[in-house]
Amino acid sequence: MLMGMLCVLVVFFGGLMLKTHREYQNFKARENRIEAKLIQARKEFDQKEAYMARLLDDPEFLERVVRERLGYARPDELLFRFSDEP
């Protein structure tokens, strides 16, 4: 009788330990995925911060970006725009 109860307890606690170990592995995998996303977000933030600093500190870079992205020109310049349509 005592041996039977001991076997039941061993099986019960063994199953409990196995379930806990699987949950731990799932949380660890989730932590690793979130950590990778955090590292990527930090890299993107650093790149955007450097870009913003360059826009604020480098007038030539600012002018080039404004010309390329917004299509601005100086008052004495003439812009030609070509369409990609045939």
GUBA-878491 format. One record per residue (C-alpha): x, y, z; residue number from 0; residue in one letter. Coordinates in Angstrom, 3 decimals. Example, Ala and Ser with C-alpha at 12.3 -4.5 7.8 and 13.67 -1.06 7.14 Angstrom:
! residues 2
12.300; -4.500; 7.800; 0; a
13.670; -1.060; 7.140; 1; s
END
This chain:
! residues 86
0.000; 0.000; 0.000; 0; m
2.765; 2.422; 0.960; 1; l
4.706; 1.486; -2.164; 2; m
1.664; 2.154; -4.363; 3; g
1.131; 5.589; -2.863; 4; m
4.816; 6.349; -3.299; 5; l
4.605; 5.389; -6.993; 6; c
1.522; 7.590; -7.464; 7; v
3.306; 10.526; -5.814; 8; l
6.423; 10.012; -7.938; 9; v
4.351; 9.911; -11.144; 10; v
2.322; 12.964; -10.068; 11; f
5.331; 15.071; -9.158; 12; f
7.266; 13.836; -12.193; 13; g
4.426; 14.998; -14.457; 14; g
4.293; 18.292; -12.608; 15; l
8.044; 18.769; -13.058; 16; m
7.785; 17.915; -16.758; 17; l
4.978; 20.452; -17.253; 18; k
6.943; 23.103; -15.377; 19; t
10.046; 22.402; -17.467; 20; h
8.054; 22.767; -20.720; 21; r
6.590; 26.071; -19.517; 22; e
10.095; 27.257; -18.640; 23; y
11.335; 26.364; -22.134; 24; q
8.405; 28.252; -23.717; 25; n
9.084; 31.336; -21.595; 26; f
12.798; 31.155; -22.378; 27; k
12.100; 30.940; -26.131; 28; a
9.691; 33.875; -25.848; 29; r
12.287; 35.856; -23.914; 30; e
14.871; 35.194; -26.632; 31; n
12.469; 36.359; -29.380; 32; r
11.609; 39.523; -27.464; 33; i
15.292; 40.182; -26.761; 34; e
16.063; 39.886; -30.486; 35; a
13.256; 42.350; -31.284; 36; k
14.602; 44.726; -28.649; 37; l
18.111; 44.583; -30.118; 38; i
16.694; 45.275; -33.597; 39; q
14.615; 48.186; -32.285; 40; a
17.674; 49.673; -30.570; 41; r
19.675; 49.427; -33.805; 42; k
16.909; 51.166; -35.740; 43; e
16.648; 53.845; -33.062; 44; f
20.402; 54.477; -33.152; 45; d
20.319; 54.750; -36.960; 46; q
17.404; 57.180; -36.892; 47; k
19.013; 59.182; -34.128; 48; e
22.238; 59.472; -36.160; 49; a
20.209; 60.480; -39.240; 50; y
18.392; 63.162; -37.232; 51; m
21.647; 64.473; -35.768; 52; a
23.126; 64.664; -39.250; 53; r
20.075; 66.565; -40.501; 54; l
20.484; 69.072; -37.677; 55; l
24.271; 69.435; -37.890; 56; d
25.097; 69.117; -41.599; 57; d
23.478; 71.772; -43.826; 58; p
24.675; 70.133; -47.057; 59; e
23.096; 66.820; -46.070; 60; f
19.871; 68.609; -45.123; 61; l
19.795; 70.381; -48.479; 62; e
20.347; 67.127; -50.377; 63; r
17.576; 65.357; -48.458; 64; v
15.131; 68.217; -48.993; 65; v
15.927; 68.326; -52.700; 66; r
15.617; 64.550; -53.191; 67; e
12.591; 63.838; -51.036; 68; r
10.574; 67.020; -51.346; 69; l
11.672; 68.164; -54.777; 70; g
12.700; 71.630; -53.607; 71; y
14.955; 73.840; -55.677; 72; a
16.700; 77.143; -55.280; 73; r
14.893; 80.209; -56.652; 74; p
17.201; 80.455; -59.691; 75; d
17.011; 76.753; -60.615; 76; e
14.768; 75.025; -63.109; 77; l
13.623; 71.457; -62.372; 78; l
12.821; 68.868; -65.001; 79; f
10.604; 65.962; -64.008; 80; r
10.283; 62.912; -66.166; 81; f
7.545; 60.339; -65.822; 82; s
8.213; 56.622; -65.963; 83; d
5.198; 56.013; -68.178; 84; e
5.938; 55.013; -71.802; 85; p
END
